């Protein structure tokens, strides 16, 4: 939190409220390479002055040949991953790239299952549901059973008492962008992106409990933000070096129990890097 700026092809993708990223919400199979910008240059990228920046560089679809791939992985306890990539060129100057993936696991203990659906086609959509049981309550086992039964109950996924049987977190992410790559004049490279991002994180505890509110407290927290922005990178190559300009402007709207009311925030950053051969 507050230390790493995560980016996708130069676009900031951190949750704007927490200044962090749940990496389970990013499709790792679409990554071609990862660029690490360490101390003390990391603060030059993005608007949040984090000391380290991590840039996920996407796999670029090949414009000369179609490509498709299906990847399936399964582990114990029904933990699995399926990822489908499809790339085709219907016309000589038109490329279509689609990726759909799902990660999931069945509960080992009560309230511990997980599911995550993701899709990408210049528009990225993620739906994630995580059950949060808080771990096994070993103290309650000691109170209800003899010490010789502790391990038998502790590792029994049906009888082990978890701390929360009715607590979960759901995340919904929308990410849409338009990107233009161009060479306007010799020895130059322009990368211009317009983007829209929204993130809704819903935390629920005892949402459907039948017990009295005096005994069980219901917690319903929704944290939402949406961001509209523009990002421009301009590279200029000279005989003895290179100049890189990075400009970013975005406007975000926040709605959260952490804030007294809906809040708007605008941010602008400009950085310039020079290197000599």
Order of alpha helices (4+ residues) and beta strands (2+ residues): beta-beta-beta-beta-beta-beta-beta-beta-beta-alpha-alpha-beta-beta-beta-beta-beta
